[in-house]
Every structure is written in C-alpha cells, then in structure tokens.
C-alpha cells in the first residue's frame, strides 16, 4: 500500500520561493506510473499542477508553467515541487498523488506579506 507524506509548506512573501516534498513509501517511484501535484484553494476545485511518469517525463499545467517545476530523487523515493515567484493566488493546500488513486494529507502554502 502506497503512502504519501507531503511537507515543506508554510508562509512565504509574494515573489518568494518554496519547495514542497512528497515522500512515498510502500512502492518505489520507478514502479508508480505517475506522480502528480495538485492544489486546492478555499472555495475552489482541486487543480492539477504537474506530473512525472515512472520514466521521468514531466508535464506542467499552463497556469504554472515556468514557475513550478516537478522533480524527484529516486534514492529518497521523494517527489518535489519547486515553486518560484509565488503570488497570493498560489495560496492553497497542496497535495501529491500516486497513480490517480493515493493522496497525501496535503501541506498548506500561504503567500502573504
């Protein structure tokens, strides 16, 4: 059974950067078809942000392309979401997902002065 634990969220000022981590256990990343990052802001539906396949191919949503970057460390079985030039609209709870089935508990990102 795959388990995902997100971390790295917090309070950051507009224009700042943050890197989220998603540690996977129970299955190696190389055997997970796709890892994805989503976010959900209050009152809004969950929004897909980025994906990485087991082979390392990546895709990013148009809304965050050029500011958000998905990566992984196979040795740590961890997926990352590097976020740059954050703005207040990026405030949300961020989730990682494995194979569209398993979700982490989420980590809160707040962008504010």
Secondary structure, 3 states (H helix, E strand, C coil): CCEEEEECCEEECCCCCEEEEEEEECCCHHHCCEEEEEEECCCCCCEEEEEEECCCCEEECCCCECCEEEEEEHHHCEEEEEECCCCHHHCEEEEEEECCCEECCCEEEEECC
